[in-house]
Each structure stands twice: as C-alpha cells, then as structure tokens.
Amino acid sequence: MIKADNATKRFDDITAVDHICAEVQNGSVYGLIGSNGAGKSTFLRMLAGILAPDEGEVWIDGEKVFENTAVKNRCFFISDEQFFFPNSTPQDMKNYYRRFYDKFDEQRYFKLMSAFGLDETRKIRTFSKGMKKQVSVICGVCSGTDYLFCDETFDGLDPVVRQAVKSLFAEDVAERGLTPVIASHNLRELEDICDHVGLLHRGGILFSRDLDEMKLGMYKVQCIFGAPLPEDAWNGFDLLKKEQRGSLYTITARGERDELMAKINKMNPTFCELLPLTLEEIFINETEVAGYDVKKLLF
Ligand SMILES: Nc1ncnc2c1ncn2[C@@H]1O[C@H](COP(=O)(O)OP(=O)(O)OP(=O)(O)O)[C@@H](O)[C@H]1O
C-alpha cells in the first residue's frame, strides 16, 4: 500500500504539494486527476521516491520511499518528459532497466516491441512522441515492478495504442497485482481503467473515492414519451441532471434501480432504457454533491 502522510513539497514560495494525506491500495488502479499546475507530477514524483518531501512522509508497504533502493526497485516512473540516454536505442534502454530491475522480463519486452511494431535498434531520438511513450510503457510493464507511476502516459497516444496500453495495465493488475497510479488532466483518458480517483487542486487532495462506491445509487435513463411531459412530471425524482429533446428525455437520478424504473414505467414511456454512466458524469455529479464545481477545476 502507498501512503502519503501530510506529504508537502515546496519550490521557493510555491507549495506544489500541500499536506496531502492519501492511500492507494495494492492491486487498485488509482487515477490522479487535476488541472495544469495542480501538483500531479510533483506528487507522483514524491510517491515514486524521486523527490523528497519537505514535510510529511511517503510510505510504501510501511517503508519510507525516498533514498530507499529496495523500495525503488519495486517502482517504475513513466515521466511526462520522456527520459532516454542521448543517442540510445530501445535496446540500450532495455539493457539499462534490466540491470536495475531484478524482475525485468526480456522475453515479454521482445514480444511487445514486435507487437507495437517498434524497431529496437533505431535511435529513440528519431521516434515520434507517441512512439517514445510506447517504448517507456513497454520498459515500464516489462520491469516487473509492483508499482507503476504514469504521468500523462496516454497523452499523445493514438486511440488504438491507448486501448492496447490500458489492456496491458489491466492484464498486469489482474495477473500479478500491479498497482498503477496514473496522473492526467483528462478524466476521459482514465475511463475504463481506474477503480479509484483522487482530485487534486492547488496542491491538495479535494476528493478521493472508489468508483464503484460513487456509481452506487446513481442511474442514467433514456426514455421517450408520446408527448413532452409537464414541467412537474419529474418532481418525485431525485434528479441530478435532465436533458430533453422533444419527447426524448435523458435523466440522471439517485435512488434504487428497480424503484426508479418502476416510477418511470408508471409514466407510460414508449421506450425506456438504462445507460451506463461515464466516469466524467459520475465525477461531476459526485463532486457537485460534495460542494465543488468540478467543471471549473478540470475543463
Ligand atoms: N522544479 C520546479 N521548480 C519550481 N516550481 C515547480 C517545479 N516543479 C513544479 N513546480 C510548480 O509546482 C506546481 C505544481 O506543478 P506540477 O508540475 O506538479 O503540476 P501538474 O498538476 O503536474 O501540472 P500539469 O498538468 O501542467 O503537468 C506548479 O505551480 C509548478 O509551477
């Protein structure tokens, strides 16, 4: 388990990370979301033991992270600003990581390089931004670490590769209990992968919640009626959102699923179905309830 206990980092008069207390359970996928400058990269670097806290502490499975080689051997950091040795090839980087990480899986590296269509003997500086990211991701998952810290890792990847990377992460989470912590300013990029999301704002964690918990008791329903409904038709519902286009309504409401559907069916819709809620919708609704306007913080 990763634990930040009042973790604080200052750069001169800027407090980039401000007394953060947070926990990341092993085997979960933690999304760290926040606008530009919120402190995501700094916090991620503290979790990975790259930056020392000025105040507070970061622990991994009860051990301090900073300057702890044994703990660092269990962590891989995929930086937003890609780091490769000058003039290096993927093969050089693989050999470097193989020396550092005891559990580096070389066979898997070969397999993934070929699956992603990357030439391991070509100079990385000649690769595109997305290809460089792919090399980092492949080295990251092949290092066999327990924790993977990803800073804007999906940014710049095309949709097919993004999905492939998400599948790789999901496979490692399921098969060997990997714990990825993924920082992004875009909630949509964390869709389908995170089970826990923390919202960072001005260096502090505003909100940290389990997605299944957030989804509980919140439903989105699309229904069509013979004619537009009167204004007071939805009065008996705990509505979070209502959209209307003629006689087509899309509502997001709190409540118990069967009770909600029974109430709508009593209104005699010609069509009615439950729709899945997007991560963005869940998050917006939930943070509104907690008193924050997430649209102002993220979009
Ligand atoms: N090395 C540094 N020296 C001085 N200030 C820094 C340094 N690194 C970060 N900061 C400041 O700390 C604050 C948080 O920066 P950080 O990079 O952690 O934010 P972020 O949430 O990752 O932003 P982005 O989404 O834009 O990458 C910002 O105000 C930034 O200017």
The ligand as an ORCA input file, in Angstrom:
! r2SCAN-3c Opt
* xyz 0 1
  N      11.125     22.233    -10.401
  C      10.222     23.164    -10.112
  N      10.620     24.407     -9.740
  C       9.717     25.377     -9.427
  N       8.361     25.179     -9.427
  C       7.926     23.970     -9.787
  C       8.819     22.906    -10.140
  N       8.063     21.811    -10.441
  C       6.767     22.182    -10.291
  N       6.686     23.472     -9.891
  C       5.444     24.208     -9.599
  O       4.634     23.384     -8.782
  C       3.258     23.498     -9.153
  C       2.732     22.108     -9.488
  O       3.377     21.639    -10.655
  P       3.156     20.178    -11.238
  O       4.067     20.010    -12.408
  O       3.278     19.209    -10.126
  O       1.628     20.264    -11.707
  P       0.777     19.276    -12.633
  O      -0.527     19.088    -11.958
  O       1.555     18.053    -12.951
  O       0.585     20.147    -13.932
  P       0.469     19.721    -15.493
  O      -0.867     19.051    -15.677
  O       0.520     21.053    -16.175
  O       1.635     18.846    -15.820
  C       3.211     24.461    -10.313
  O       2.871     25.740     -9.805
  C       4.628     24.475    -10.851
  O       4.959     25.727    -11.406
*
